């Protein structure tokens, strides 16, 4: 008996064993240290078992497996084997004992590689009945005859002949290779008489009949016993399965055969057999690329792992040169990449070159792109070289790929990062606005290497006009914040010398963003530079006030600046025509570390008065002398200026780490109260302002500054707005982050029940939030304290489980992952857990068969 350890992929681990994500991570970490776990242990793993205790032992990864750890968990249960290839295997003691016991019996190889179950004397036929001429005639009939009856008769004679079992088996194998399955039943009987294992003969018999359920079952059984087969048995199984794979048309059957074949391949000892299968799969691929590519790729992975990669390199290079079909070339290149059969530079050049030759809308592009990103630094040069020959769609794609690659590179790969940065900057000078927009949106510039910051700052400041688009500004603001001090001088120059008001105002605004993190000396100089534009018409005063407040709030500057501007702005607030930007500037300063709690209290008192002002009863219109109607500004500004500005100002205080606990509590009390009144229409603020208020509460619920009691209140208050995408995302993020906090258990149940009720009343979730709504409910239902003692968690879990399986039935993706999280919940009843696990196993079986 050979002790079988698991050394497969995460996908195989998930499909073969019902393990929690925690255990899957531990198995992967052990494999990284060349430590296998026996299949017997993995198959018996249960929650709170000694097997789980062993695998999650804190010293197992740090110190490696040892008898001391084994004895600590359960004496005389586990053992450690050192394997010849340097790997270690954790297994049961009894597996080693069984190995010794089985070695004492007659091995299969000593009996012509078979297990004869019927002796020659019991067959009732003597070899004297067959002349050499008759035997030769039977062989010729099996190999060449088109007469079915004659071939079956010859098979029967051969099975009773005095030929050696291996010779008989090879002749029977030719009958199996026949395209007519009517021979398979007879061949199976013959092989059974020779002592061939039951799993193989039963599988052959199953395919002699038209019973797909029996066929899939026999394939699974055949695969599970693969490690016990002799070389001859493995050869017969391999030939039979190869024939089935190349002939089968039903997708579910192809998948089942492919998975079984993967288990047989390691038992085959002849390279030529594997090479023939590889050639057949390549020839078959063009007609089945979309359906079977992944399964064929898995077979190739096993083929390559069975013999050294050097033996396969020539095959792949030959096939690559012999075909011009894009799908086959992509398959070969990606398989070569996944199995390290060529240099990264070779693969990158061919992958990018192939991308340029196919349409940018072809799904094949995304498969190639994934491999290109994984190759990373070696792909940079080909992407830049092939860019000039690419279509506009491909150019955008190449920019995005370079951006992704840059995010995977470390800081010590500065030369490559500089090449990407210079390439992007060069494109800004000569490409279309469409291409430039893609460059501006690159994440690369949020993490610009220090050596490039000055050059990037100069380039971006020369293109300020492009950033006037509101959709682009929020991204660009983060870029200027990251560039910091390098932007200051170019922006100051732009502000002083441009003749366009919009560009000058944008430069002023970005100075407030870039100047926050600069040092004291340059920060003070920047404040003095901006100060001279106060009370002038040269720049928009509201923009200038906010930029001054941001810079003065910097922790790098002395407190005197923040206090000076706070007092000055506070005085201006009562002396000038009302400016709502002035209000926001005051709140930014009040939220800074430089001001006292009294000044924050004073700011909040003002904001509270503004937010509790009685709104106008109606928006009044008046008609001018030309017959044109206008809004009265003192009525309309309440909704369009005052409330939005006061809410934004309140947010600065609420989410500031410098605000005291007492003040934050009062802020939350007020916001929760006003939110209820706005939602119930006791106060009318309008949809836009209600949305801003709801968004503020959502941001607060995600903040680490808020205690869990308050977080629970916020989550409950947000329930009427759960149909909004950002609220669902907030719920999902909060309950994922705080999955084991007792104070959130009651809120989790209340939110789940609200969402479930809404689901029933609306029949189905809207298409644009359907997936997110199901995922959010699953995350909430898996909370470790669901119900908080007030609600029955079982009822909620049952309803969510039912909803998730309905979602899977409607082709929503990845919901099985969330079901597994629910299975791991400490609150799920055993009966429901078993039900979910059973359904998941069925789901995986169906997926294996490609029936969904």
N, C-alpha and C positions, 0 to 999 in steps of 0.2 A: 504493500500500500504506500503510495506517495502522498506525503502530507502537502496539501494544496494551500498555498498562501495567496492572499489577494494582492495583485500588483497592477491594477487597471486604472482606468480613468474615473473622474468624478461621476460622469454620466452612468458608467457601468455600475459604480458603487450604489448610486441612487436606484437603479433599476433592479439590482439583484437583492439588495438588503433594505429593510425599513429602518433607516437610521436617522436620528435627529441631525440638524445642521451642525450642532456642537460636536457630535461624534464623527460626522463626515470631515469636519475640519481637523480633528485629532488624527484620523486615519491618514489624511493628506500630509500632515506634519510629520507623522512617523515614516511615511514613504519617502519624504524628503531627506530623512536621516538613514535611508536604506534599511528600514525595519518593516517587515511584513507581519500581518496578522492572519492566522489560519482562517479558512472559510468556515470551518466548524464553529469557531468562536463568533464570527460575524453573524452566522445564521441563528445563533441562540441568544444574541444580544437583546436584552429587555431593560426597560427603565428600572433603575435601582438594583440591578443584578450585580453579582460579583464581577461579571465580565465588564460591565460599564464602569464599575469602581476601579478596575485595573486599568482600563484604557484611558480614563480621565485622571489617573493618579498624578498629582502635581510633579513628582520627581521622574516620571517616566520619560518625558521629553528632555528634561534638563540633564539627568544623569544617565539615561539609557536604561533599557530593561535589565533587571538583575533578579537573582533568586531571592534577595532580601525583600524586594518590592512584592514579588509573587507571594512569599510567605506572609507578608503583612496583610495582603488582601484575602488570601485563602490558601493555607498550607496544602501541599501535595495535590494541587489542581493544575497549575500552569508550569510550562517548561520553555526553555529558550534553545533554539538550534542555530548554529553558525553554518551558513551555506558557503559553497565553494566560490561563488562569485562575490563574496564580501558582504552579502546581505545577512540579516538576522531574521529569524522567524519565531514569533510568539505563538504557542499552540498549547493544547491540553496535554497533560501527562499521558492520558490514555491513547492519544494519537500516536505517540512514540511507541507505546507498548503494542498497539495494533500493528504498527509498521514492522516490528520485530516478529510478531506472531505470523503475519502473512508471508514474511520472507522464509519461514520454515516450511511452507507448503510448496508444491511444485509450481514454478513460475510458468506463465503462459508461453514464453519464448522457448521453453524446453519441449513443447508439444506442437512444433510446426507453426507457432504463433497463433494457435487456435485452442479452444476449450472443447474437445470432442465430447459430445453428449450421447452419441450412439456408436457402439463398437461395430466393427466390420461384420462380426458373426451375427449380430442382432439384425442386420439388414436383410438377412435371408438370401443373399446373392453372393456367389463366389466369383472371384476374378477370372476363373476359368471360362466363364460364360462370354467374356469379351476378348476377341482376338485383337491383335495390334492393328490390323486393317480396319476393324470396326471402330476402334477408338479414334483412329485418324479420320475416318469418315464423319464421326460425331463432331470432331473439332472443326472440320471444314464446314459442316452444316451450320454450326453455331456462328462461325465467322462470316459466312458468305450467303447462306440460303435466304430466300425471300418467302419461303413457305413457313407460315407460323406454326402449323401442326408439326412439321418436321423439326423445327428448331426446339419446340417444347419437348418432343420425344428425345432429341439428342441431349438436352439438358438433363432429363431424368436419367438417361443412361450414364452420362458423365458423373452424376452425383453418386452412382452405385459402382463406379469403376474403381480399379485398384490404383488410380493415379494418386500422387501425393496431394494432401489437402491444399497446399499453396498453389499447385498447378491447376487443380479444380477451381479454386477461387478465382484465378485470373481468367479462366474461360467463362465462368459465371459473370465476371465483371463485364465482359464483352456483351453479354446478353442484356445487362443493365444499361449499357451505353446505347442499346438499340432505341430508336425513337418510339417504338410501340410498347406501351406500358403493359400490354397483355403478357409479356414475358416476365414482368417483375414479380408476380406472385410465385411463379415457378422458381425463379432465381432465389427468392427469399427462402423458400422451402429447402432448396439445395444448400444454401449457405447455413441454414439452421442445422441441417444434418451434419455439416462439417464442424459444427461447434461454434459458429460465429455468435457473438453476443446477441442477446434478445433485443436490445434497443435498436440495433441496426436492422435486423431482419424485420422487426415490427414496423419500422419506419418505411422500409421498402414495400411491405404489404399495404400500408396505409395509402401509399401513392399509387398502388395498383387499383385502388377503389376511389370513387368520387365522394369522399367524405372530408371536407375541409377542416372541420373541427378535430377529427382524429389525426389528420395530417399535421396540424399545428401542434397538437399535444405530443405526438411522436417526435417531432423535431426538438421540442423543448427537452424531452426526456433524453433524446440522443445527445444533445449538447451537454447536459448536466453530468453525464457519465464519461465524457471525452477523455479525462485524465487516466481512466482505467483501461483504455483500449491498447491492444498490442499494435505493433507497426502495421501488420497486414490488415487488421481490422480498421485502423485509422485510414489506411490507403483506400480500402473499399468504401468507407463512409465518405471520404474526400471526393472520390470519383463520382459517387452517386449524387452528393449534394451539389457538386460543380455542374453536373448535367441538369439538375433541377433548376438551379439558379439561372442558367442560360436559356432554359425553355419556358419558365413560368411567366405568366402574363399578369396575374392578379397582384396588385401592389402589396397587399397584406401578406401574401405567401412569399413574395420576393424578400420582404423584410425578415420574416421568420426564418427562411433558409439562410439568409446572409448572417444573421446572428448566430445560428448554429454552426455555420461554416467557420466563423471566427474562432470557435472553441476547438474545432478539429484541426485547424491549420498548424498549431504548435506541435501536434503529434506526428506530422508528416516529415519524413526525413529526406525526401528527394527534392532537390531544388528545381529540377526540370518540371516536375508536376506543378509546383507553385508558379513557375514562370509561365507555363501554358495557361493557367487560370488567369494570371495577370493580363496576358495578351487578349484573352477572350473578353475580359471585362472592358478593356479599352475599346475593343471593336463594338461592344454592345452599348457603350456609354452614349453616343450621339442620340440614340432613340429614347434614352431613359434618364437623361441628365437631371431634369427637374425632380423626378420622383425618387431616384435611387442614388444620387450622387453621394450623399452623406454615408449611406450604408456601404457603398463601394469603397469609399475612402477609408472607412473603418476596417474593411477587409484588407486593403493595401497596407494599412498600419500594422496589422497582424502579420501579413506576408513579409514585410520588411523586418519586423522584429524577430522572425523565426530564423532568418539567415542574415549574415553580416551585411551592412549597408553597402559595402564595396561591391557586392555581387549584384546589387540593384541599380547602382548609378548608371552603368552602361545601358541597361534596359530603358531607363527614363530618358536619358539623353538621346538615344536612338529614336524612341517614340516621339520625342519633341521635334526632332528634325524631320520626321516622316509625315507630320500632319500640319495642315494649315487651319483646321477647324478650331475656331476660338474657344468653344466649350471644352474640347479635349485638351487644348494647350493650357487653358486655365486650370483644369483638373490636374494635369501633370505638374504644373508649376506649383500649385498650392500644396499638392501632396509631397513634392520634393522639399518645399519649405517646411512643412510640418514634421518631416522625418530627416531633416538636415542632410539631404542628398546632393546639395550644391552649395557653392559659396553664396553668402548674402548679396554680394555685389552682382553676381550673375543673375540671381533670382530677381533682384530689384529692377535691373535693367530690362529683363524680359517681361516682368509683370507690368511695369509702366508702359513699355512699348506696346504691349497687347491692349492696354486700356485705351491708348490713343487711336487704335484701329477699329474699335467698336463704338457704338453710339453711347453718349453720356447718359442716356436714359435706360440703357440695358442693365437689368439686375446683375448681370455678370460683373459689372464695374464695381459693385459694392463688395462682392466676394474678393476680387482682386485687391481692392483698397484695404480690406482688413489685413491681408497678408503684407501689403506694403507698409502699413503702420507698424505691424509687429517687427518687421525687419529694421525699422527706425532709421538710424543714422546712415546706413548704407543706401537708403532709398532717397536721401536728400538730393544727391547729385543727379540721378536719373530724372527725378521730378522737375528739377530746374532745367535740365537739358532738353527734355521732351516738351516743356511748356510752350515753346514758340511754335510747335507744330500742332498744338491742341486746339480744339474748338472752344468757343466761349464757355460752354457748359463744362467742358473738361478743365478749363483754366480755373474756374471757380472751385471745382472739385480738387484740383492740385493744390490750390491755396489752402483749402480746408485740411488736406492731408498733411501738408507741411506744418500747419498749425498744430495738428494732433501730434505729429512726431516731435515737435519742439517741446510739447508738454511732457513727453516721456524721457527727454534727455536731462542729464544732470548738469549742474553748474560747471563741472570740470570739463564738459564738452563744449566749451565756450566758442571754439573756432567754428563748429558746425552751427551753433546758434547764431553767430555773427553772419554766417553765409545766408541763413534764412532771413535774418533781419534786413540785410543789405538787399536781398532779392525783393522783399516786400517793398522796401522804400523806393527802389528803382521803378517798380511797377506803378507807384503813385504818380510818377512824372509822365508816363506815356500811355497808360491804359485808359479804357473807358470808365465812365462813372460807375457802371455796373460792377466792373472788376475792382475799382477803388473801394466801393462799399464793402465788398467781401474782405478786403485787406483791413479796413478800419475795424471791422467786427471780429477780427482774429483775437483770440485770447493771448496770443504771443505778447502783445504790447502791454498787457496787465502785469507781466513778469519779465519785462525787458531786461536783458543782461546789462550790468553796470557800464560795460564798455560801449554800449550802444545808446544809452539813455540820452546823451546830449544830441546825438545825430537824429534820433527819433523825435525829440522835443522840437528841434529846429524844423523838421519836416512837417510835423503835425501842426505847428503854429503857423506855417505858411499855407495851410489848407483849412483855416478856421471856417471859411464860408461853407464847407461841406458839412460842418457839424451843427448847422442851424436847424436841421431836421429834428423834430422832437423824438422820433423813434430811435435815432442814432445817438442823441446826446447822453442818455443815461449810461450807455456803454463807454462813451468817450470820457465822461466825467471820471470813471474809475481808472481809465488809462492815465489821465493827467494827475490824478491823486498818486498813482504809482510812480510816475516820472518825477514828481516832487520838485525839488529845487532846480533841476535842469530846465524846467518850463518857465521859471519865473522871469528871467531876463527877456527871452523871446516874447512872452506875453506882455511884459511891460512896454517893449518896443512896439508891439502891435497896437497896444492901447494908446500910445502917444502919437503914432504916425498914421494910423488908418483914417480915411475920410468917411467910412461907412459906419453909421451909428450902430447897426446891428452887430457888426464885427467887433466894434469897440466894447459894446456891452457884453458880448460873449467872452472877450478877453478878460474883462473885469470879473465876470462870474467864475471863470476858470482859475484866475489868480486866487480867489478865495478857496478853491478846491486844492490846488497845488501847494498853496502856502501854509497849509495846516501843519505839516510835519517838518518844516525847515527849521534850521537852527536859530538861536536867539539873535545873532548879529544880522543875518539876512532877513529874518522875520521883522525885526524892528525897522530895517531900511524899507521893507515892503510896506509896512504900515504908514511910514512917513510919506512914501510915494503916493499911496492911495488917499491919504488924508487931505492932500492939497486939492482933490477934486470934489470935496464936500461942498455942498451949496453952490455947485456950478451946473450949467446945462450940458457940459461936455459928455458926461456919462449918465445913464439912468441911475437916479439916486437910490431907488429901492435895491437894485443889484449891488451897488457900491456898499450900502449899509450892511447887507448880509455877508458880503465878502470880508469887510472889516471885522465883523463880529466873529466869523469863523477863524480868521487868522489870530485875532486877539485872544480867542479861547484856547489856543494851542498851549499845551503844557510846557513847551520849550521856551515860552516867553514869560517875562515877569507879570505878576498879578496886576500891577498898576495899570497896564493897558486895558485889560478887561474891565476893571472898575471905572476907569476914566470914560470908556465908551458907553458903559451901562448908564452912568449918571448923565452923560451928554444926550444919549438917545432917549432916556426917560424924560428929560426936560423938553427935548424936541417934540415928543409925543403930544404934549399939551400946548405947544406954541405954534405948531404948523398945522396945515390941513392934514387930515387923518391919512396916514400912509401905513398900509398893512404890512409892508416889508419891514418897516421900523419895528413893528410888533414882533415879527419873527426874529429879527436881529437881537432884540432884547432877550427873547427866550433862549436863543443860542448862547448868549453870554451868561444868562442865569444858570444854564445847565453845565457850565464849565467848572473846573476845579478851583477857579480863582475867586468866585463870589461866595458870599456868606449865605447861611440858611435864611436869614432875614430877607435878603434880597430875592431869594427864590420864592419865599412866602409872598412877598410883595408882587412879584410877577404873576404868581398863580392867582392871587386875589383879583388882579386885573383881568386875567383870562377867564376866570369863573364868572365875573360880571358880564363880560362880553358874550359868553356862551349861554347865559341865562336871560339875555335881553329878549324882550317879547318881539317875536317876528311880526312883520307887517301883516295886517289882515288880508290885504289884497295887493296885487301889483297894479298900480295905477298907470294909465296911459294918458297922454295928452297929444293934441294935434297942433302942429305948427302952422304957420301961415301958408305953407305950400301943400297942406293937406297930408303931410307925412306924420305917422304916429310914432311916438317915442315912449320908452319907459321912464318913469321918474326915478332918477339914480339913487335917491336916498332910500327908496323902497327896495330896488333890485340889488344894491350893493350888499345888503344883509346876506343874501344867498350866494352871490358870486364872489364876494371879497372877504367880508367879515368872518363868517363861519369857517370857510376853508383855511383862512390864515390863523384863526384862533385854534383850530384843531391841530394844524401843523405845529404851531408853537407849543401847544400842550404836549404833543408827542415828544418834542425835544426834552421836556422836563421828565416825562413819564419814563423814558428809556435811558435816562442819564444815570450812570453809576454814582454820581456825586450827590444825587438827591437823597435826603434822609428817608428812612423807612416810614416815619410818621407822615411825611408829606406825600410819599408815593401811595400810601394807604388811602389818604383823603382824595387823591387824584383818581384812584380806582373806584372808590365809592361814588364819586361824582359821575364818572364816565359810565359805570354800570347803571346808575339811576337814569341818566339822560338818555342812554341807549334804549332802555325800556320805554321811556316816554316817546322817543322818536319812532320806535318800531310800532307802538300802539297808536300813533298819530295824535297823541295828546299834545305833542309839539310838532309842527311841520317845518322841516328843514329842507325838504326836497330830496329826490333820489341820489343826486350827486353827493351831497353832504352826508347822507346816511351811509353811503358806500365808504366814504373816507373814514367815518367813525367806526364802522364794522372792521375795516382794514386795520385801524389802529388797535382795536381790541385783539384781533388775530395776531398782530405783531407782538403785543404784550404777552399773549399766552405762550409764545415761543421764547420769550426772554428768560434768561437764567436769573435775572434780577427779581422776578416775581416768585413768591412762595407758592407752594402747591395748593394751599387752601384757596388763594386768590385765583390760581390757574384754573381750578375746578369751577369757580364762579364764572370766569370768562368763557370757558368751554360751553357751559350751560347756556349762557346768554347768546352765544353764537348759533344756537340750534335753528332758529327761524331762517337763517341765511345759509343753511347747509347745501342748497342747490347751486351755490356759487363755487366755481372751481377752486379758487384760492382758499376758501373755508374748508373744503374737503381736504386739500393738501395740508392745511394747518392741522386739522384733526389727525391725519395720518402721521405727520411728523411729530406731533406732541406725544401721541400714544406709542409710537415706535421708540421715542427717546426715553419716556418715563413709563415703560411697560410694567414695572414692578413697584410703583409708588402707591401705597394704600389709600392716600387722600384722593386719588383720582379714580378709584374703583366705582364709586357711585356715579360720577360724571360719565364714565365710560359706558355704563349701562344705560343711563338716561339718553345719551347721544345715540347709542345703538338702537334703542327702541324708537326714537324719533325718526331716524333714518329708515328703519324697517316699516314704520307706519306710513311714511311718505312714499315708500316703494309700493306698498299695497294700494294706496289711494291713487297713485299715478300709473299703476300697471307696470311700467318699466321706467328705468332711468333714461334721461335724454342721452342721445348717442354720444355727444361730446364729453360726457362725464361718466358714461356707463362703466368703463373699466376702472376708473379712479374710485367711483363709489363702492364697487365691490371690494376693491383692495382695502379701502379705508374701513369698511365694516369688518373685514377679516382681521385687520390689525387691532381694532377696538375690542373685538370679541376674544382675542387671545390675551387680553390684559390679565395679569396674574391675580388681580383683586376685583375682577368684574363683579359689579353689583354692590360692593361695599357694605354688605349686610342688609341693604334695603331692597334690592331687586334679586330675583331668582336668576342666577347665571345660566342654569341649564336651559331654561326656555329661550334665552337669547342665543346661546350657542347652537341649539337645534335649528332655530330660524335662520341664522347666518350660514350654517352648513348647507341647509337646503337651498338658500339663495346662491351660494357659490357653485354648487353642482348645476343649478339651472344656468348660471353664467357660463360654465364650461360647455354645457350643451348648446349655448348660443355662440360658441367659438371665441369667447373671451380668453385672452392668453395669460399664462403664468398663475392662474388661480389655484392650481394644485400646490404650488409653493406655499401659498397662504393657508391652504387647508392643513398642510403639515405643521404650520405654526400653531394652529388651533388644536391639533392632536397633542402637541406638547404642553398645552395649557394645564396647569395643576388643578383647574376647576372642572375639566371636562369629565363627565361620567364614563366609567369603563365601557358601558354598552355603546354609548355614542362614539367613543374612541375606536372601538372595534369596527363599528359600522363604517366610519370614515376611512379607516385603514383598508377595509375590504373594498370599498368603492375606489380608493386610490390604486390598489393593486389591479383592479379590473381596468381602470383608466390606463395604467401603464401597459397592461397587456394589449389593450386596444391600440395604443399608440405604437407599440412594437409592431403590430400587424398593419399599421398604416390605414386603419379603418375610419379614422375621424377626418 
